[in-house]
């Protein structure tokens, strides 16, 4: 599981990135995004729950999404 500098930047600027998270995972509510507040583990849990996928798949999707960002 890659939690490198990209995620540090995403976490530190969560408000700016939460819109992009919403585009990627549209089933997440604004309240859930506020609850995540940059915490990768909480985001993985929410993605897993909303989309009915395994935790490993949620982590993979988050890693791929974070790798694509220009941060």
Phi and psi restraints in degrees (range 20) as a CNS / XPLOR table:
assign (resid 1 and name C) (resid 2 and name N)
       (resid 2 and name CA) (resid 2 and name C) 1.0 -90.8 20.0 2
assign (resid 2 and name N) (resid 2 and name CA)
       (resid 2 and name C) (resid 3 and name N) 1.0 118.0 20.0 2
assign (resid 2 and name C) (resid 3 and name N)
       (resid 3 and name CA) (resid 3 and name C) 1.0 -127.0 20.0 2
assign (resid 3 and name N) (resid 3 and name CA)
       (resid 3 and name C) (resid 4 and name N) 1.0 47.4 20.0 2
assign (resid 3 and name C) (resid 4 and name N)
       (resid 4 and name CA) (resid 4 and name C) 1.0 -73.9 20.0 2
assign (resid 4 and name N) (resid 4 and name CA)
       (resid 4 and name C) (resid 5 and name N) 1.0 -159.6 20.0 2
assign (resid 4 and name C) (resid 5 and name N)
       (resid 5 and name CA) (resid 5 and name C) 1.0 -62.2 20.0 2
assign (resid 5 and name N) (resid 5 and name CA)
       (resid 5 and name C) (resid 6 and name N) 1.0 -29.1 20.0 2
assign (resid 5 and name C) (resid 6 and name N)
       (resid 6 and name CA) (resid 6 and name C) 1.0 -54.9 20.0 2
assign (resid 6 and name N) (resid 6 and name CA)
       (resid 6 and name C) (resid 7 and name N) 1.0 -46.8 20.0 2
assign (resid 6 and name C) (resid 7 and name N)
       (resid 7 and name CA) (resid 7 and name C) 1.0 -68.7 20.0 2
assign (resid 7 and name N) (resid 7 and name CA)
       (resid 7 and name C) (resid 8 and name N) 1.0 -33.9 20.0 2
assign (resid 7 and name C) (resid 8 and name N)
       (resid 8 and name CA) (resid 8 and name C) 1.0 -58.1 20.0 2
assign (resid 8 and name N) (resid 8 and name CA)
       (resid 8 and name C) (resid 9 and name N) 1.0 -42.7 20.0 2
assign (resid 8 and name C) (resid 9 and name N)
       (resid 9 and name CA) (resid 9 and name C) 1.0 -69.0 20.0 2
assign (resid 9 and name N) (resid 9 and name CA)
       (resid 9 and name C) (resid 10 and name N) 1.0 -42.5 20.0 2
assign (resid 9 and name C) (resid 10 and name N)
       (resid 10 and name CA) (resid 10 and name C) 1.0 -60.9 20.0 2
assign (resid 10 and name N) (resid 10 and name CA)
       (resid 10 and name C) (resid 11 and name N) 1.0 -47.1 20.0 2
assign (resid 10 and name C) (resid 11 and name N)
       (resid 11 and name CA) (resid 11 and name C) 1.0 -61.2 20.0 2
assign (resid 11 and name N) (resid 11 and name CA)
       (resid 11 and name C) (resid 12 and name N) 1.0 -43.2 20.0 2
assign (resid 11 and name C) (resid 12 and name N)
       (resid 12 and name CA) (resid 12 and name C) 1.0 -69.2 20.0 2
assign (resid 12 and name N) (resid 12 and name CA)
       (resid 12 and name C) (resid 13 and name N) 1.0 -22.1 20.0 2
assign (resid 12 and name C) (resid 13 and name N)
       (resid 13 and name CA) (resid 13 and name C) 1.0 -124.1 20.0 2
assign (resid 13 and name N) (resid 13 and name CA)
       (resid 13 and name C) (resid 14 and name N) 1.0 43.4 20.0 2
assign (resid 13 and name C) (resid 14 and name N)
       (resid 14 and name CA) (resid 14 and name C) 1.0 -55.3 20.0 2
assign (resid 14 and name N) (resid 14 and name CA)
       (resid 14 and name C) (resid 15 and name N) 1.0 -42.0 20.0 2
assign (resid 14 and name C) (resid 15 and name N)
       (resid 15 and name CA) (resid 15 and name C) 1.0 -58.8 20.0 2
assign (resid 15 and name N) (resid 15 and name CA)
       (resid 15 and name C) (resid 16 and name N) 1.0 -39.5 20.0 2
assign (resid 15 and name C) (resid 16 and name N)
       (resid 16 and name CA) (resid 16 and name C) 1.0 -68.7 20.0 2
assign (resid 16 and name N) (resid 16 and name CA)
       (resid 16 and name C) (resid 17 and name N) 1.0 -35.5 20.0 2
assign (resid 16 and name C) (resid 17 and name N)
       (resid 17 and name CA) (resid 17 and name C) 1.0 -88.0 20.0 2
assign (resid 17 and name N) (resid 17 and name CA)
       (resid 17 and name C) (resid 18 and name N) 1.0 -16.2 20.0 2
assign (resid 17 and name C) (resid 18 and name N)
       (resid 18 and name CA) (resid 18 and name C) 1.0 -62.2 20.0 2
assign (resid 18 and name N) (resid 18 and name CA)
       (resid 18 and name C) (resid 19 and name N) 1.0 -30.8 20.0 2
assign (resid 18 and name C) (resid 19 and name N)
       (resid 19 and name CA) (resid 19 and name C) 1.0 -64.5 20.0 2
assign (resid 19 and name N) (resid 19 and name CA)
       (resid 19 and name C) (resid 20 and name N) 1.0 -38.8 20.0 2
assign (resid 19 and name C) (resid 20 and name N)
       (resid 20 and name CA) (resid 20 and name C) 1.0 -70.5 20.0 2
assign (resid 20 and name N) (resid 20 and name CA)
       (resid 20 and name C) (resid 21 and name N) 1.0 -34.0 20.0 2
assign (resid 20 and name C) (resid 21 and name N)
       (resid 21 and name CA) (resid 21 and name C) 1.0 -62.8 20.0 2
assign (resid 21 and name N) (resid 21 and name CA)
       (resid 21 and name C) (resid 22 and name N) 1.0 -43.4 20.0 2
assign (resid 21 and name C) (resid 22 and name N)
       (resid 22 and name CA) (resid 22 and name C) 1.0 -62.4 20.0 2
assign (resid 22 and name N) (resid 22 and name CA)
       (resid 22 and name C) (resid 23 and name N) 1.0 -37.9 20.0 2
assign (resid 22 and name C) (resid 23 and name N)
       (resid 23 and name CA) (resid 23 and name C) 1.0 -64.4 20.0 2
assign (resid 23 and name N) (resid 23 and name CA)
       (resid 23 and name C) (resid 24 and name N) 1.0 -40.7 20.0 2
assign (resid 23 and name C) (resid 24 and name N)
       (resid 24 and name CA) (resid 24 and name C) 1.0 -72.3 20.0 2
assign (resid 24 and name N) (resid 24 and name CA)
       (resid 24 and name C) (resid 25 and name N) 1.0 -42.9 20.0 2
assign (resid 24 and name C) (resid 25 and name N)
       (resid 25 and name CA) (resid 25 and name C) 1.0 -125.3 20.0 2
assign (resid 25 and name N) (resid 25 and name CA)
       (resid 25 and name C) (resid 26 and name N) 1.0 77.7 20.0 2
assign (resid 25 and name C) (resid 26 and name N)
       (resid 26 and name CA) (resid 26 and name C) 1.0 -65.6 20.0 2
assign (resid 26 and name N) (resid 26 and name CA)
       (resid 26 and name C) (resid 27 and name N) 1.0 -15.5 20.0 2
assign (resid 26 and name C) (resid 27 and name N)
       (resid 27 and name CA) (resid 27 and name C) 1.0 -76.3 20.0 2
assign (resid 27 and name N) (resid 27 and name CA)
       (resid 27 and name C) (resid 28 and name N) 1.0 -15.7 20.0 2
assign (resid 27 and name C) (resid 28 and name N)
       (resid 28 and name CA) (resid 28 and name C) 1.0 -73.7 20.0 2
assign (resid 28 and name N) (resid 28 and name CA)
       (resid 28 and name C) (resid 29 and name N) 1.0 137.2 20.0 2
assign (resid 28 and name C) (resid 29 and name N)
       (resid 29 and name CA) (resid 29 and name C) 1.0 -86.2 20.0 2
assign (resid 29 and name N) (resid 29 and name CA)
       (resid 29 and name C) (resid 30 and name N) 1.0 163.0 20.0 2
assign (resid 29 and name C) (resid 30 and name N)
       (resid 30 and name CA) (resid 30 and name C) 1.0 -60.4 20.0 2
assign (resid 30 and name N) (resid 30 and name CA)
       (resid 30 and name C) (resid 31 and name N) 1.0 -38.3 20.0 2
assign (resid 30 and name C) (resid 31 and name N)
       (resid 31 and name CA) (resid 31 and name C) 1.0 -62.3 20.0 2
assign (resid 31 and name N) (resid 31 and name CA)
       (resid 31 and name C) (resid 32 and name N) 1.0 -41.2 20.0 2
assign (resid 31 and name C) (resid 32 and name N)
       (resid 32 and name CA) (resid 32 and name C) 1.0 -64.6 20.0 2
assign (resid 32 and name N) (resid 32 and name CA)
       (resid 32 and name C) (resid 33 and name N) 1.0 -40.7 20.0 2
assign (resid 32 and name C) (resid 33 and name N)
       (resid 33 and name CA) (resid 33 and name C) 1.0 -63.2 20.0 2
assign (resid 33 and name N) (resid 33 and name CA)
       (resid 33 and name C) (resid 34 and name N) 1.0 -37.8 20.0 2
assign (resid 33 and name C) (resid 34 and name N)
       (resid 34 and name CA) (resid 34 and name C) 1.0 -65.4 20.0 2
assign (resid 34 and name N) (resid 34 and name CA)
       (resid 34 and name C) (resid 35 and name N) 1.0 -38.8 20.0 2
assign (resid 34 and name C) (resid 35 and name N)
       (resid 35 and name CA) (resid 35 and name C) 1.0 -65.2 20.0 2
assign (resid 35 and name N) (resid 35 and name CA)
       (resid 35 and name C) (resid 36 and name N) 1.0 -39.1 20.0 2
assign (resid 35 and name C) (resid 36 and name N)
       (resid 36 and name CA) (resid 36 and name C) 1.0 -61.1 20.0 2
assign (resid 36 and name N) (resid 36 and name CA)
       (resid 36 and name C) (resid 37 and name N) 1.0 -48.7 20.0 2
assign (resid 36 and name C) (resid 37 and name N)
       (resid 37 and name CA) (resid 37 and name C) 1.0 45.1 20.0 2
assign (resid 37 and name N) (resid 37 and name CA)
       (resid 37 and name C) (resid 38 and name N) 1.0 42.7 20.0 2
assign (resid 37 and name C) (resid 38 and name N)
       (resid 38 and name CA) (resid 38 and name C) 1.0 87.6 20.0 2
assign (resid 38 and name N) (resid 38 and name CA)
       (resid 38 and name C) (resid 39 and name N) 1.0 -1.5 20.0 2
assign (resid 38 and name C) (resid 39 and name N)
       (resid 39 and name CA) (resid 39 and name C) 1.0 -84.8 20.0 2
assign (resid 39 and name N) (resid 39 and name CA)
       (resid 39 and name C) (resid 40 and name N) 1.0 112.2 20.0 2
assign (resid 39 and name C) (resid 40 and name N)
       (resid 40 and name CA) (resid 40 and name C) 1.0 -61.6 20.0 2
assign (resid 40 and name N) (resid 40 and name CA)
       (resid 40 and name C) (resid 41 and name N) 1.0 -39.9 20.0 2
assign (resid 40 and name C) (resid 41 and name N)
       (resid 41 and name CA) (resid 41 and name C) 1.0 -64.6 20.0 2
assign (resid 41 and name N) (resid 41 and name CA)
       (resid 41 and name C) (resid 42 and name N) 1.0 -40.8 20.0 2
assign (resid 41 and name C) (resid 42 and name N)
       (resid 42 and name CA) (resid 42 and name C) 1.0 -65.9 20.0 2
assign (resid 42 and name N) (resid 42 and name CA)
       (resid 42 and name C) (resid 43 and name N) 1.0 -42.2 20.0 2
assign (resid 42 and name C) (resid 43 and name N)
       (resid 43 and name CA) (resid 43 and name C) 1.0 -58.5 20.0 2
assign (resid 43 and name N) (resid 43 and name CA)
       (resid 43 and name C) (resid 44 and name N) 1.0 -45.8 20.0 2
assign (resid 43 and name C) (resid 44 and name N)
       (resid 44 and name CA) (resid 44 and name C) 1.0 -59.0 20.0 2
assign (resid 44 and name N) (resid 44 and name CA)
       (resid 44 and name C) (resid 45 and name N) 1.0 -42.4 20.0 2
assign (resid 44 and name C) (resid 45 and name N)
       (resid 45 and name CA) (resid 45 and name C) 1.0 -63.4 20.0 2
assign (resid 45 and name N) (resid 45 and name CA)
       (resid 45 and name C) (resid 46 and name N) 1.0 -40.9 20.0 2
assign (resid 45 and name C) (resid 46 and name N)
       (resid 46 and name CA) (resid 46 and name C) 1.0 -67.3 20.0 2
assign (resid 46 and name N) (resid 46 and name CA)
       (resid 46 and name C) (resid 47 and name N) 1.0 -42.9 20.0 2
assign (resid 46 and name C) (resid 47 and name N)
       (resid 47 and name CA) (resid 47 and name C) 1.0 -62.9 20.0 2
assign (resid 47 and name N) (resid 47 and name CA)
       (resid 47 and name C) (resid 48 and name N) 1.0 -44.2 20.0 2
assign (resid 47 and name C) (resid 48 and name N)
       (resid 48 and name CA) (resid 48 and name C) 1.0 -58.0 20.0 2
assign (resid 48 and name N) (resid 48 and name CA)
       (resid 48 and name C) (resid 49 and name N) 1.0 -47.5 20.0 2
assign (resid 48 and name C) (resid 49 and name N)
       (resid 49 and name CA) (resid 49 and name C) 1.0 -67.1 20.0 2
assign (resid 49 and name N) (resid 49 and name CA)
       (resid 49 and name C) (resid 50 and name N) 1.0 -49.4 20.0 2
assign (resid 49 and name C) (resid 50 and name N)
       (resid 50 and name CA) (resid 50 and name C) 1.0 -67.2 20.0 2
assign (resid 50 and name N) (resid 50 and name CA)
       (resid 50 and name C) (resid 51 and name N) 1.0 -35.1 20.0 2
assign (resid 50 and name C) (resid 51 and name N)
       (resid 51 and name CA) (resid 51 and name C) 1.0 -103.2 20.0 2
assign (resid 51 and name N) (resid 51 and name CA)
       (resid 51 and name C) (resid 52 and name N) 1.0 -1.6 20.0 2
assign (resid 51 and name C) (resid 52 and name N)
       (resid 52 and name CA) (resid 52 and name C) 1.0 61.4 20.0 2
assign (resid 52 and name N) (resid 52 and name CA)
       (resid 52 and name C) (resid 53 and name N) 1.0 41.5 20.0 2
assign (resid 52 and name C) (resid 53 and name N)
       (resid 53 and name CA) (resid 53 and name C) 1.0 -116.5 20.0 2
assign (resid 53 and name N) (resid 53 and name CA)
       (resid 53 and name C) (resid 54 and name N) 1.0 165.3 20.0 2
assign (resid 53 and name C) (resid 54 and name N)
       (resid 54 and name CA) (resid 54 and name C) 1.0 -69.8 20.0 2
assign (resid 54 and name N) (resid 54 and name CA)
       (resid 54 and name C) (resid 55 and name N) 1.0 155.2 20.0 2
assign (resid 54 and name C) (resid 55 and name N)
       (resid 55 and name CA) (resid 55 and name C) 1.0 -59.4 20.0 2
assign (resid 55 and name N) (resid 55 and name CA)
       (resid 55 and name C) (resid 56 and name N) 1.0 -38.8 20.0 2
assign (resid 55 and name C) (resid 56 and name N)
       (resid 56 and name CA) (resid 56 and name C) 1.0 -61.1 20.0 2
assign (resid 56 and name N) (resid 56 and name CA)
       (resid 56 and name C) (resid 57 and name N) 1.0 -41.2 20.0 2
assign (resid 56 and name C) (resid 57 and name N)
       (resid 57 and name CA) (resid 57 and name C) 1.0 -67.2 20.0 2
assign (resid 57 and name N) (resid 57 and name CA)
       (resid 57 and name C) (resid 58 and name N) 1.0 -40.8 20.0 2
assign (resid 57 and name C) (resid 58 and name N)
       (resid 58 and name CA) (resid 58 and name C) 1.0 -60.7 20.0 2
assign (resid 58 and name N) (resid 58 and name CA)
       (resid 58 and name C) (resid 59 and name N) 1.0 -44.8 20.0 2
assign (resid 58 and name C) (resid 59 and name N)
       (resid 59 and name CA) (resid 59 and name C) 1.0 -63.0 20.0 2
assign (resid 59 and name N) (resid 59 and name CA)
       (resid 59 and name C) (resid 60 and name N) 1.0 -40.2 20.0 2
assign (resid 59 and name C) (resid 60 and name N)
       (resid 60 and name CA) (resid 60 and name C) 1.0 -62.4 20.0 2
assign (resid 60 and name N) (resid 60 and name CA)
       (resid 60 and name C) (resid 61 and name N) 1.0 -45.2 20.0 2
assign (resid 60 and name C) (resid 61 and name N)
       (resid 61 and name CA) (resid 61 and name C) 1.0 -61.7 20.0 2
assign (resid 61 and name N) (resid 61 and name CA)
       (resid 61 and name C) (resid 62 and name N) 1.0 -41.7 20.0 2
assign (resid 61 and name C) (resid 62 and name N)
       (resid 62 and name CA) (resid 62 and name C) 1.0 -65.4 20.0 2
assign (resid 62 and name N) (resid 62 and name CA)
       (resid 62 and name C) (resid 63 and name N) 1.0 -43.6 20.0 2
assign (resid 62 and name C) (resid 63 and name N)
       (resid 63 and name CA) (resid 63 and name C) 1.0 -59.7 20.0 2
assign (resid 63 and name N) (resid 63 and name CA)
       (resid 63 and name C) (resid 64 and name N) 1.0 -46.4 20.0 2
assign (resid 63 and name C) (resid 64 and name N)
       (resid 64 and name CA) (resid 64 and name C) 1.0 -63.5 20.0 2
assign (resid 64 and name N) (resid 64 and name CA)
       (resid 64 and name C) (resid 65 and name N) 1.0 -42.2 20.0 2
assign (resid 64 and name C) (resid 65 and name N)
       (resid 65 and name CA) (resid 65 and name C) 1.0 -62.6 20.0 2
assign (resid 65 and name N) (resid 65 and name CA)
       (resid 65 and name C) (resid 66 and name N) 1.0 -47.4 20.0 2
assign (resid 65 and name C) (resid 66 and name N)
       (resid 66 and name CA) (resid 66 and name C) 1.0 -64.1 20.0 2
assign (resid 66 and name N) (resid 66 and name CA)
       (resid 66 and name C) (resid 67 and name N) 1.0 -36.7 20.0 2
assign (resid 66 and name C) (resid 67 and name N)
       (resid 67 and name CA) (resid 67 and name C) 1.0 -65.5 20.0 2
assign (resid 67 and name N) (resid 67 and name CA)
       (resid 67 and name C) (resid 68 and name N) 1.0 -29.5 20.0 2
assign (resid 67 and name C) (resid 68 and name N)
       (resid 68 and name CA) (resid 68 and name C) 1.0 -78.9 20.0 2
assign (resid 68 and name N) (resid 68 and name CA)
       (resid 68 and name C) (resid 69 and name N) 1.0 -20.1 20.0 2
assign (resid 68 and name C) (resid 69 and name N)
       (resid 69 and name CA) (resid 69 and name C) 1.0 -69.0 20.0 2
assign (resid 69 and name N) (resid 69 and name CA)
       (resid 69 and name C) (resid 70 and name N) 1.0 146.6 20.0 2
assign (resid 69 and name C) (resid 70 and name N)
       (resid 70 and name CA) (resid 70 and name C) 1.0 -94.1 20.0 2
assign (resid 70 and name N) (resid 70 and name CA)
       (resid 70 and name C) (resid 71 and name N) 1.0 85.8 20.0 2
